[in-house]
């Protein structure tokens, strides 16, 4: 089927063809290990067979280089390198998920509103779909498209976390290449200046360039500091007096979750549905507290979403009456 429908299979060699005659010493394996001296409650090895994770070097705020994605041609040049943003990267990496060689995201996809069937109108004139919007649509089950991606088990998880990593790296590259450094007041960071003053013979090319992530980047240092300061400001405004503390945890056996599963699936096969349902129920809970006064007249509330290790999504909240 792939040789008949997938038009790039005839151009490039498959992984099976490349590894068929590979010596055993060239086969690579990844093993997870932990330091016995660390806290096993935080750094213990996975215990569930259904867990899937993505391993990213560093703290997550570094701007890494592009991946080494090499395609081996059947004829002509020996190999060819492409970027993970290439429209055919999903079809080349996840061949079984895209058996007809469907194209992925590209920056020229127009944005159409279903109600008006016309291009999206914005103040900046941007009528193109971003990578985040494209993936959000692709990972949402549609009645007019095939749902085979959601039935692929761990391969779906791999594609899910890989897409997230590519989208996150794309945002980091945008900040590095196009974000205005004056808005971040980067002149306040004098690491390079101080290094040059201490050693005039220092080669600044070897020191590197420091890039500060803005507070709009979720998970960055500035974002976490701004969120913490906002929560402390709310607590200080109400004289450090909280009236209630609540915890809401996702339940994979909610009727809404089971109703959205495909035939033969379990809740752990579709973690994105659990997150969607949890988000809807959390918003309903916040509406009951703030608007319907289920605990009394609520004048302020702060909450945070967390994923416990080997646990489900949950929310901690502090409210003021």
C-alpha positions in Angstrom: 0.0 0.0 0.0 2.8 2.4 0.9 4.6 1.8 -2.4 1.4 2.3 -4.3 0.1 5.5 -2.5 3.0 7.0 -0.7 4.8 9.0 -3.4 8.0 9.6 -1.3 8.6 5.9 -0.5 9.8 5.4 -4.1 12.3 8.3 -3.7 13.9 7.5 -0.3 15.0 4.3 1.5 13.0 3.2 4.5 14.3 2.5 8.0 13.9 -1.2 7.4 16.1 -1.1 4.3 18.8 0.9 6.1 19.0 -1.3 9.2 18.5 -4.7 7.6 22.3 -5.3 7.2 23.5 -3.1 10.0 25.9 -4.8 12.5 24.6 -5.3 16.0 27.2 -3.0 17.5 25.8 -0.1 15.5 22.3 -0.6 16.9 21.5 2.1 19.4 19.4 1.7 22.6 18.3 4.3 25.2 18.3 3.3 28.8 16.9 5.3 31.8 19.0 5.4 34.9 18.9 7.5 38.1 21.4 8.4 40.8 20.7 6.2 43.9 21.4 9.2 46.0 18.4 11.2 44.6 14.9 11.4 46.0 13.1 8.3 44.5 9.8 10.0 45.0 10.8 12.6 42.4 13.3 10.8 40.2 12.1 7.2 40.2 11.9 5.2 37.0 8.6 4.8 35.2 6.4 2.0 36.6 3.5 2.1 34.1 3.9 0.6 30.6 1.6 3.2 29.1 3.7 6.2 30.0 5.3 8.2 27.2 7.7 11.1 27.6 9.9 13.3 25.5 13.6 13.8 26.5 14.9 17.3 25.8 18.5 18.2 26.7 18.9 21.1 29.1 16.4 23.0 31.1 13.9 23.6 28.3 14.8 27.3 27.8 17.9 26.8 25.6 17.7 27.5 21.9 19.0 24.3 20.4 20.0 23.7 16.8 17.9 21.9 14.3 17.8 18.2 14.4 19.8 16.0 12.1 17.1 14.6 9.9 18.8 12.7 7.0 17.0 11.1 4.1 18.8 8.5 2.0 17.9 8.7 -1.7 17.5 5.7 -3.8 19.1 7.4 -6.8 21.2 10.4 -7.3 22.7 12.1 -4.2 23.6 9.8 -1.3 21.6 11.7 1.3 19.6 14.8 1.9 19.0 16.8 5.1 15.6 18.5 5.9 14.2 20.5 8.8 11.6 19.2 11.2 9.4 22.1 10.0 9.4 20.6 6.5 5.8 19.9 5.3 6.7 16.3 4.5 8.5 15.6 7.8 5.4 13.9 9.4 4.8 11.8 6.4 8.4 10.7 6.2 8.8 10.0 10.0 5.4 8.6 10.7 4.7 6.7 7.5 1.9 4.5 8.9 0.0 7.6 10.2 0.2 9.3 6.8 0.1 6.4 4.3 -0.7 8.7 1.3 2.1 11.1 2.1 -0.1 13.9 3.3 1.6 17.3 3.8 1.9 18.8 7.3 2.0 22.4 8.4 3.5 25.1 6.3 3.4 28.9 6.9 1.3 29.6 3.8 -1.9 27.8 4.8 -4.8 30.3 4.7 -7.1 30.7 7.6 -10.8 30.4 6.8 -13.7 31.0 9.2 -16.4 28.3 8.7 -19.3 30.7 9.4 -18.3 33.2 6.7 -16.1 30.9 4.5 -13.7 33.8 4.1 -10.2 34.7 5.3 -9.7 35.7 8.9 -9.7 39.4 9.5 -7.3 40.8 12.0 -5.8 44.2 12.8 -2.4 43.1 11.7 -3.7 41.4 8.5 -2.5 38.0 9.5 -4.6 35.4 7.7 -2.3 32.4 7.9 -2.6 29.4 10.2 0.1 29.1 12.8 1.7 25.8 13.7 0.0 25.7 17.0 -3.5 26.2 15.4 -2.8 23.6 12.8 -1.8 21.0 15.4 -4.7 21.9 17.6 -7.1 21.1 14.7 -5.2 17.9 13.7 -5.3 16.5 17.3 -9.1 17.2 17.6 -11.3 14.3 16.4 -13.3 15.4 13.3 -16.3 13.6 12.0 -15.4 14.4 8.4 -11.9 13.0 8.6 -10.4 9.6 9.4 -9.6 9.0 13.1 -6.9 6.4 12.5 -4.3 8.6 14.1 -6.0 8.3 17.5 -6.2 4.5 17.2 -2.5 4.0 16.7 -1.6 3.6 20.4 1.9 4.6 21.4 2.7 5.8 18.0 0.0 8.5 18.5 1.7 9.4 21.8 5.1 9.7 20.0 3.7 11.9 17.3 1.9 14.0 19.9 5.0 14.8 22.0 7.2 15.2 18.9 4.8 17.7 17.5 4.8 19.6 20.8 8.6 19.7 20.9 8.8 21.0 17.3 6.1 23.7 18.0 7.9 24.8 21.2 11.3 25.0 19.4 9.6 26.9 16.6 8.4 29.5 19.1 11.9 29.7 20.6 13.4 30.3 17.2 10.9 33.0 16.5 12.0 34.8 19.7 15.6 34.5 18.8 15.3 35.7 15.2 12.4 38.2 15.2 11.6 39.4 18.7 12.5 43.0 19.5 15.2 42.9 22.2 14.4 46.5 23.3 11.1 45.3 24.7 12.9 42.9 27.0 15.3 45.6 28.3 18.2 43.2 27.6 20.7 46.0 28.2 20.2 45.3 31.9 21.9 42.0 31.5 25.6 42.7 31.6 27.1 39.2 31.6 28.9 39.6 28.3 30.0 43.2 29.3 31.3 42.0 32.6 33.2 39.1 31.0 34.8 41.4 28.5 35.9 43.8 31.3 37.5 41.0 33.3 39.4 39.6 30.4 40.0 42.1 27.5 41.5 39.2 25.4 38.3 37.2 25.7 36.8 36.0 22.4 33.1 37.0 22.7 32.2 34.4 20.0 33.1 31.7 22.5 31.0 33.2 25.3 27.8 33.0 23.4 24.7 35.2 23.1 22.2 35.4 26.0 18.6 35.5 24.9 15.9 36.3 27.5 12.6 34.7 27.1 9.6 37.1 27.5 6.9 36.6 30.1 4.5 35.7 27.3 6.4 32.4 26.8 4.7 29.9 29.0 7.1 28.2 31.4 9.9 30.7 31.1 11.5 32.3 34.1 9.8 35.6 33.5 6.4 34.0 33.1 6.8 32.0 36.4 8.0 35.1 38.2 5.2 37.2 36.9 2.6 34.6 37.9 4.1 34.2 41.3 4.1 38.0 41.9 0.5 38.3 40.8 -0.6 35.6 43.2 1.4 37.2 46.1 -0.1 40.6 45.2 -3.6 39.2 45.5 -2.8 37.5 48.8 -1.3 40.8 50.1 -4.3 42.8 49.0 -6.6 40.6 51.2 -4.2 40.9 54.2 -2.8 37.3 53.7 -6.2 35.8 54.7 -7.5 33.0 52.5 -11.0 31.7 53.2 -10.9 28.4 51.4 -8.4 26.0 49.7 -9.7 23.5 47.1 -8.2 20.8 45.0 -9.8 19.4 41.8 -8.5 16.3 40.2 -9.3 14.8 36.8 -11.3 11.6 36.7 -10.6 9.4 33.6 -13.9 7.7 34.2 -16.1 10.8 33.8 -19.1 10.0 31.5 -18.0 12.8 29.1 -14.6 11.2 28.7 -16.0 7.7 28.0 -18.5 9.1 25.5 -15.7 10.8 23.5 -13.6 7.6 23.2 -13.4 5.7 20.0 -14.5 2.0 19.9 -12.1 -0.2 21.7 -10.2 2.6 23.5 -9.5 3.2 27.2 -9.1 6.6 28.9 -5.3 6.2 29.0 -5.3 5.8 25.2 -6.7 9.4 24.8 -5.1 11.7 27.4 -6.0 14.8 25.4 -9.7 14.1 25.9 -9.1 13.9 29.7 -7.4 17.4 29.5 -10.3 18.8 27.4 -13.0 17.6 29.8 -11.0 18.6 32.8 -10.6 22.1 31.4 -14.3 22.5 30.8 -15.2 21.2 34.2 -12.6 23.5 35.9 -14.0 26.5 34.1 -17.5 25.5 35.2 -16.3 25.2 38.8 -14.7 28.6 38.7 -17.9 30.1 37.3 -19.9 28.5 40.2 -17.5 30.0 42.7 -17.2 33.5 41.1 -20.6 34.1 39.5 -23.0 31.7 41.2 -21.6 32.3 44.8 -21.7 28.6 45.8 -19.4 29.4 48.7 -20.6 32.9 49.2 -19.6 36.2 47.6 -16.1 35.4 46.2 -14.0 38.5 45.5 -10.8 36.8 44.3 -9.3 33.4 43.5 -5.9 32.1 42.5 -5.4 28.6 41.0 -2.6 26.6 39.3 -2.8 23.5 37.2 -0.3 20.7 37.8 0.6 17.2 36.6 1.8 15.0 39.5 4.4 12.4 38.6 2.5 9.3 37.5 -0.7 11.3 38.2 -3.6 13.0 36.6 -4.1 16.7 35.9 -5.3 18.6 39.0 -5.8 22.2 40.2 -5.1 23.9 43.5 -7.0 27.0 44.3 -7.1 29.7 47.0 -10.2 31.8 47.3 -11.1 35.0 49.2 -14.7 35.8 50.4 
